[in-house]
Amino acid sequence: MTDLSEPVFEDLGAGRARLSLVRDTPTGPKLSEITWYHRSDGTRVLDHTFVPPALNGQGLAATLTEAALTLARQDQVRIVPQCSFVARWIDRHPAWQDLVAS
């Protein structure tokens, strides 16, 4: 199985973006991703995290979430954790709470 240690950033246009990881599996490559969009007030809404069932339990969603939050911190933007996984992850990792828009 291919182990990609760094998520890949992709600008999807129209204020949307994602970070993704691709892993090889016996049935072919599988894509995991976290997506977001920018609101007019400058916040970044993390709206979707996806990991294929074949790759569940490997920490990929956590890796993508932390990478997205690190990018938000570098870009100096606040986030809205619309995705339930992201919201729970931030609750368990309070060092990231400062990024959450009120």
C-alpha positions as CSV (number, residue, x, y, z in Angstrom):
1,M,0.0,0.0,0.0
2,T,1.3,3.4,-0.9
3,D,1.8,5.7,2.1
4,L,1.6,9.4,1.2
5,S,2.7,11.4,4.2
6,E,1.6,14.8,2.8
7,P,-1.9,15.8,1.8
8,V,-2.1,17.4,-1.7
9,F,-3.8,20.8,-2.0
10,E,-6.1,21.5,-4.9
11,D,-8.0,24.8,-5.7
12,L,-11.3,23.7,-7.1
13,G,-12.3,27.2,-8.2
14,A,-15.3,29.4,-7.1
15,G,-13.9,29.7,-3.6
16,R,-13.7,25.9,-3.0
17,A,-10.6,23.8,-2.2
18,R,-9.6,20.4,-0.9
19,L,-6.7,18.4,0.5
20,S,-6.5,14.8,-0.5
21,L,-4.5,11.7,0.0
22,V,-4.4,8.7,-2.3
23,R,-3.6,5.2,-1.1
24,D,-3.2,2.1,-3.1
25,T,-5.4,-0.8,-2.1
26,P,-5.8,-4.3,-3.5
27,T,-8.8,-3.0,-5.6
28,G,-6.9,0.1,-6.8
29,P,-6.2,3.6,-5.6
30,K,-8.6,5.2,-3.2
31,L,-9.0,8.9,-2.5
32,S,-9.6,10.5,0.9
33,E,-10.3,14.2,1.1
34,I,-11.4,17.2,3.2
35,T,-13.1,20.0,1.4
36,W,-14.0,23.6,2.2
37,Y,-15.3,26.8,0.8
38,H,-14.8,30.5,1.7
39,R,-17.6,32.7,2.9
40,S,-17.8,36.4,2.0
41,D,-16.9,37.2,5.6
42,G,-13.5,35.6,5.1
43,T,-14.1,32.4,7.1
44,R,-13.4,29.0,5.7
45,V,-16.1,26.4,6.1
46,L,-14.8,22.9,6.4
47,D,-17.8,21.1,5.0
48,H,-16.8,17.5,4.1
49,T,-14.4,14.8,5.1
50,F,-14.4,11.5,3.2
51,V,-12.4,8.3,3.7
52,P,-13.3,5.2,1.8
53,P,-14.5,2.3,4.0
54,A,-11.5,0.2,2.9
55,L,-9.2,2.8,4.6
56,N,-11.2,3.5,7.7
57,G,-9.3,3.4,11.0
58,Q,-6.0,4.4,9.5
59,G,-6.1,8.0,10.8
60,L,-6.5,9.6,7.3
61,A,-9.4,11.8,8.3
62,A,-7.4,13.1,11.3
63,T,-4.4,13.7,9.1
64,L,-6.5,15.7,6.6
65,T,-8.2,17.6,9.4
66,E,-5.0,18.7,11.0
67,A,-3.5,19.6,7.7
68,A,-6.5,21.8,6.8
69,L,-6.4,23.5,10.2
70,T,-2.7,24.1,9.8
71,L,-3.3,25.7,6.5
72,A,-6.0,27.9,7.9
73,R,-3.7,29.0,10.7
74,Q,-1.0,29.8,8.1
75,D,-3.5,31.7,6.0
76,Q,-4.7,33.5,9.2
77,V,-8.4,32.6,8.6
78,R,-11.0,31.4,11.0
79,I,-12.9,28.2,10.3
80,V,-16.5,26.9,10.7
81,P,-16.4,23.2,11.4
82,Q,-19.6,22.2,9.5
83,C,-18.4,18.7,9.0
84,S,-19.2,16.6,12.1
85,F,-15.9,14.8,12.0
86,V,-14.0,18.1,12.0
87,A,-16.2,19.5,14.9
88,R,-15.5,16.4,17.0
89,W,-11.8,16.4,16.2
90,I,-11.5,20.0,17.3
91,D,-13.4,19.2,20.5
92,R,-10.8,16.5,21.3
93,H,-7.9,18.8,20.4
94,P,-8.5,22.1,22.1
95,A,-5.2,23.6,20.8
96,W,-7.2,24.3,17.6
97,Q,-10.2,26.0,19.2
98,D,-8.8,29.4,18.5
99,L,-9.4,28.9,14.8
100,V,-13.2,28.4,15.3
101,A,-15.2,31.4,14.3
102,S,-17.7,32.5,16.9
